[in-house]
Amino acid sequence: MIADAPAQAAAQTAAQHPCRLSICITTRNRCTALLETLESALAQMPEGVEVVVVDGVSTDDTPTAMGALAARDARVRYFRETVNGGIDRDYDKAVGYARGIYCWMMADDDLFLPGAIDRVLQALTGEPSLVVVDAEVRDETLTRLLQPCRLHLERDIRYGPAQTEALFTATADHLSFIGATVVRRSLWLSREREAYYGSYFIHLGVIFQQPLPGDAVVLARPGIAIRYGVASWSPRAFEISGFLWPRLIWSFNGLSEQARAAVSARQPFDALRILLMLRAGGGYSLSSYRRWLAGCPGPAWRRALQQAIAVTPGWLLNPLALGWLLAFSRKDHRYRDLIDQLNSPYCLLRGPWRRLQAARARALRPPPSR
């Protein structure tokens, strides 16, 4: 909920000076990527669109760079918090600070594709409750296209309030990338949010805690480029993907079990193949087993296998995982999963792979200004 004085003042300002769309970004210590994100937005922003950046106490160059940018461009509004409240709380604050009728929730390291903002504004003419933006997925240097789209739609689709389950099963997995979310600000502020602090997916809680009052529009043409493999929550991926995400999905009691199961298993790590891939990728260890799985209910044989996977040498599993992905994985997921394995501390190719990525990043970096 909006409780502090700056947020209340921002809310009053929003009522007095409405705009059509606010792009809401939270950030912490990712100055270079954030500036690239903002550049891709500002280059195509028409009148009636603003950017709101909430900084969770960055200790890098973010305050200096953002202060200078906000001073020279009135379309950018920068709020530096006094404490790091976490990603969910900061997105909630960003919506509170926003002036727009709609809020486009955006990550601080992804890019807006050309024409994306105009297409979203066109979708808002019907006054929907929600717009879902498709995305292409690229590597961390943005030079290699991993997935040309995530939703595989031939045309835009509109879901009515009575089609919540169809919307949920079609889009919930994609909406795990917050940049896909454009939501009516009044709807956001009218719903429960604090219960979703710490979930990493507050936007999903806002959207699916009950049916939307209006339509949801899903755009077929990608509007953002996701930079895969550099998420700020990657060090907590085991906890988030195995516990926080399924806990959130299964908290939506208004949806059928069939719909929730289509998005996430209740206990994803009962699938031993997932644990093997995580162990090969460096995301699962004996400490992970002891903290998250050892005390879970279930047959003793499953716990024994989970523990055995946790102590299996990662350097042995990683080449097997790479080979399996090349031979058997789905084409649309293959390159993303390969990147996870190539970035593994157990990968013998990790050094050359990281040097190649660094060389690409240097090649893309603009020359210093004279």
C-alpha positions in Angstrom: 0.0 0.0 0.0 1.1 3.6 -0.5 2.0 4.8 3.0 5.0 7.2 2.9 4.8 10.9 2.3 6.6 11.0 -1.1 4.2 8.4 -2.5 1.2 10.3 -1.2 2.5 13.5 -2.8 3.1 11.7 -6.1 -0.4 10.3 -6.0 -1.9 13.8 -5.6 0.3 15.0 -8.5 -0.9 12.1 -10.6 -4.5 13.2 -10.0 -3.8 16.7 -11.0 -1.6 16.0 -14.1 -2.7 12.7 -15.7 -0.9 11.3 -18.6 -1.8 8.3 -20.7 1.1 5.9 -19.9 3.8 5.6 -17.3 6.7 3.3 -17.9 7.6 2.0 -14.4 11.1 0.7 -13.8 12.8 -0.4 -10.6 16.6 -0.7 -10.4 19.6 -1.3 -8.2 23.2 -1.2 -9.2 22.6 -1.7 -12.9 23.4 1.7 -14.3 24.7 0.7 -17.7 21.8 -1.6 -18.6 19.3 0.9 -17.2 20.6 3.7 -19.4 20.3 1.4 -22.4 16.7 0.6 -21.4 15.8 4.2 -21.1 17.5 5.1 -24.4 15.3 2.6 -26.2 12.2 4.1 -24.6 13.0 7.8 -24.9 13.8 7.5 -28.6 10.2 6.6 -29.3 8.1 8.2 -26.6 5.3 10.5 -27.8 3.6 13.1 -25.8 1.6 11.8 -22.9 4.1 9.1 -21.8 6.5 9.3 -18.9 9.2 7.1 -17.3 9.3 6.6 -13.5 12.4 5.0 -12.1 12.6 3.8 -8.5 16.1 3.2 -7.3 16.5 0.7 -4.4 19.6 2.5 -2.9 22.1 1.9 -5.7 25.7 2.2 -4.8 27.1 2.4 -8.3 26.8 5.4 -10.7 23.0 5.2 -11.0 22.2 8.3 -8.7 24.6 10.5 -10.7 23.5 9.3 -14.1 19.8 9.4 -13.4 19.9 12.7 -11.6 21.6 14.2 -14.7 19.1 12.5 -17.1 16.0 13.6 -15.1 17.4 17.2 -15.0 17.6 17.5 -18.7 14.6 15.4 -19.7 11.3 16.2 -18.0 9.8 12.9 -19.3 12.0 11.0 -16.8 11.2 11.1 -13.1 13.7 9.5 -10.7 13.0 8.5 -7.1 15.9 7.3 -5.0 14.6 5.4 -1.9 16.3 5.6 1.5 16.1 1.8 2.1 16.1 -1.1 -0.3 12.5 -2.4 0.1 12.8 -5.2 -2.4 11.6 -5.5 -6.0 7.9 -6.0 -5.3 7.6 -3.1 -2.9 9.6 -0.9 -5.3 7.3 -1.7 -8.2 4.4 -0.9 -6.0 6.0 2.4 -5.2 6.6 3.1 -8.8 2.9 2.7 -9.6 2.2 5.0 -6.7 4.5 7.7 -8.0 3.2 7.4 -11.6 0.9 9.9 -13.3 -0.3 7.7 -16.0 -3.7 6.1 -16.5 -1.8 3.0 -17.4 1.5 1.6 -16.1 3.9 -0.4 -18.2 6.0 -2.4 -15.7 9.5 -2.8 -17.2 12.8 -4.5 -16.1 15.9 -2.3 -15.9 17.9 -4.4 -18.4 15.5 -5.2 -21.2 14.8 -3.0 -24.3 11.8 -1.5 -26.0 11.6 -2.6 -29.7 11.0 0.1 -32.3 7.3 1.2 -32.4 6.4 -0.8 -29.3 5.1 2.2 -27.3 2.8 3.4 -30.2 1.4 -0.1 -30.5 0.6 -0.3 -26.8 -1.0 3.2 -26.9 -3.2 2.0 -29.7 -4.2 -1.1 -27.7 -5.2 1.2 -24.8 -7.9 3.0 -26.9 -10.4 0.3 -25.9 -9.8 1.0 -22.2 -8.7 -2.5 -21.2 -7.7 -3.5 -17.7 -4.6 -5.2 -19.0 -2.3 -5.4 -22.0 0.1 -8.3 -22.4 3.1 -7.5 -24.6 4.9 -10.3 -26.4 8.7 -10.4 -26.3 11.7 -11.7 -28.2 14.5 -13.3 -26.1 18.2 -12.4 -26.7 21.5 -13.2 -25.0 23.0 -10.9 -22.5 24.8 -8.9 -25.2 21.6 -8.6 -27.2 23.4 -9.8 -30.3 22.0 -13.3 -30.6 18.3 -14.0 -31.0 17.3 -16.9 -28.8 13.5 -16.8 -29.3 11.8 -14.6 -31.9 8.7 -14.5 -29.8 7.3 -16.2 -26.6 3.5 -16.3 -27.3 3.5 -17.5 -30.9 0.3 -15.6 -31.8 -0.7 -14.8 -35.4 -3.0 -11.9 -34.3 -3.8 -9.9 -31.2 -6.3 -11.6 -28.8 -8.8 -10.1 -26.5 -10.0 -11.9 -23.4 -13.2 -10.8 -21.5 -13.7 -10.8 -17.7 -15.4 -14.2 -17.9 -12.3 -15.7 -19.6 -9.8 -15.4 -16.7 -8.7 -19.0 -16.8 -8.0 -18.9 -20.6 -6.0 -15.7 -20.1 -4.1 -17.3 -17.1 -3.1 -20.5 -18.9 -2.2 -18.6 -22.1 -0.1 -15.8 -20.5 1.0 -16.5 -16.9 4.3 -18.1 -17.8 5.1 -15.3 -20.2 4.1 -12.7 -17.5 6.9 -14.1 -15.3 8.9 -11.5 -17.3 7.4 -8.3 -15.8 8.1 -6.2 -19.0 5.1 -8.0 -20.6 2.7 -6.2 -18.2 0.7 -3.0 -19.0 -2.0 -2.5 -16.3 -4.5 0.1 -15.5 -3.2 2.1 -12.6 -6.5 2.4 -10.8 -6.9 -1.4 -10.9 -3.5 -1.9 -9.4 -4.1 0.5 -6.6 -7.5 -1.0 -5.8 -6.2 -4.5 -5.2 -4.2 -6.3 -2.5 -0.4 -5.8 -3.0 1.3 -6.2 0.3 0.5 -10.0 0.4 2.7 -10.4 -2.6 5.8 -8.5 -1.3 8.7 -10.9 -1.4 7.1 -13.1 -4.1 9.1 -11.5 -6.9 5.9 -11.4 -9.0 3.7 -8.8 -7.4 2.2 -8.0 -10.8 0.8 -11.5 -11.2 -0.7 -11.3 -7.8 -2.5 -8.0 -8.7 -3.7 -9.4 -12.0 -5.0 -12.9 -11.0 -6.1 -12.5 -7.4 -9.6 -12.1 -8.9 -11.2 -11.7 -12.3 -10.3 -8.4 -14.1 -13.2 -5.9 -14.4 -12.4 -5.2 -18.1 -10.9 -6.9 -21.1 -7.3 -8.0 -21.4 -5.5 -7.6 -24.8 -2.6 -9.8 -25.7 -0.4 -8.3 -28.5 1.0 -10.8 -31.0 3.9 -8.7 -32.2 6.9 -8.6 -29.8 7.4 -5.2 -28.1 10.4 -5.8 -25.9 13.7 -7.6 -26.1 14.5 -9.6 -23.0 18.1 -9.9 -22.1 18.3 -13.5 -20.9 20.6 -14.8 -18.2 21.3 -11.6 -16.2 18.2 -11.3 -14.0 18.9 -9.7 -10.7 17.3 -12.6 -8.9 19.4 -15.3 -10.6 21.3 -16.2 -7.3 18.0 -17.1 -5.8 16.7 -19.0 -8.8 16.3 -22.3 -7.0 14.1 -20.8 -4.3 12.1 -18.6 -6.7 11.4 -21.2 -9.4 10.9 -24.1 -7.0 9.0 -22.5 -4.2 8.0 -18.9 -4.6 6.6 -19.2 -8.1 4.5 -22.4 -7.5 3.3 -21.0 -4.1 2.1 -17.9 -5.9 0.4 -19.8 -8.8 -1.4 -22.2 -6.4 -2.5 -19.3 -4.2 -5.1 -18.3 -6.9 -7.9 -20.3 -5.4 -10.4 -18.7 -7.8 -8.8 -20.7 -10.6 -9.3 -24.4 -11.2 -6.6 -26.9 -10.2 -6.3 -27.8 -13.9 -5.5 -24.2 -14.9 -2.9 -23.8 -12.1 -1.3 -27.2 -12.9 -1.0 -26.1 -16.5 1.2 -23.2 -15.4 3.2 -24.8 -12.5 3.4 -28.1 -10.7 2.8 -27.8 -7.0 6.2 -29.2 -6.3 8.4 -28.8 -9.4 11.4 -30.4 -7.8 9.7 -33.8 -7.5 10.7 -34.0 -11.1 14.2 -35.4 -10.8 15.2 -34.3 -14.4 14.8 -30.7 -13.3 17.1 -31.2 -10.4 19.7 -32.9 -12.6 19.6 -29.9 -15.0 19.9 -27.5 -12.1 22.8 -29.4 -10.6 24.6 -29.4 -14.0 23.9 -25.6 -14.2 25.2 -24.8 -10.7 21.8 -24.0 -9.3 21.4 -26.9 -6.9 23.7 -28.2 -4.2 23.8 -30.1 -0.9 23.0 -26.9 1.0 20.0 -26.3 -1.3 18.8 -29.8 -0.5 19.2 -29.4 3.2 17.5 -26.1 3.3 14.6 -26.6 0.9 13.9 -30.3 0.3 15.1 -32.5 3.2 12.1 -31.7 5.3 9.5 -31.8 2.6 6.8 -34.5 2.8 7.1 -37.5 0.4 8.6 -40.9 0.0 12.0 -41.6 1.4 13.3 -42.9 -1.9 12.6 -39.6 -3.6 14.5 -37.7 -0.9 17.4 -40.1 -1.3 17.5 -39.5 -5.0 17.3 -35.7 -4.5 20.2 -35.9 -2.0 22.2 -38.1 -4.4 21.8 -35.6 -7.2 22.9 -32.8 -4.9 26.3 -34.6 -4.3 26.8 -35.7 -7.9 29.8 -33.8 -9.3 28.5 -31.0 -11.4 31.4 -31.3 -13.8 30.2 -34.8 -14.7 26.6 -33.7 -15.3 27.2 -30.6 -17.2 28.5 -32.1 -20.5 25.7 -34.7 -20.3 23.2 -31.8 -19.9 24.6 -30.0 -22.9 24.5 -33.1 -25.0 20.9 -33.8 -24.0 19.8 -30.3 -24.8 21.4 -30.4 -28.3 19.8 -33.7 -29.1 16.3 -33.6 -27.5 15.2 -30.2 -26.1 12.5 -28.2 -27.7 13.9 -25.8 -30.3 12.2 -22.7 -28.9 13.8 -23.3 -25.5 17.1 -24.9 -26.5 19.3 -21.8 -26.7 18.1 -20.3 -23.4 18.7 -23.7 -21.7 22.1 -24.0 -23.3 23.1 -20.5 -22.0 22.2 -21.7 -18.5 24.5 -24.6 -18.9 27.3 -22.6 -20.5 27.2 -20.2 -17.7 27.5 -23.0 -15.1 30.6 -23.0 -12.9 31.0 -26.7 -13.8 31.1 -26.0 -17.6 34.5 -26.7 -19.2 33.6 -24.3 -21.9 32.6 -21.5 -19.5 35.9 -19.6 -19.9 35.8 -19.4 -23.7 32.1 -18.7 -23.6 32.5 -15.8 -21.1 35.3 -14.3 -23.2 33.2 -14.5 -26.3 30.4 -12.7 -24.6 32.7 -10.0 -23.2 34.2 -9.5 -26.7 30.7 -9.0 -28.1 29.8 -6.6 -25.4 33.0 -4.6 -26.1 32.2 -4.6 -29.9 28.7 -3.1 -29.1 29.9 -0.5 -26.7 29.9 3.0 -28.4 33.3 4.7 -28.7 34.0 7.3 -25.9 32.9 10.8 -26.8 35.7 13.3 -27.4 
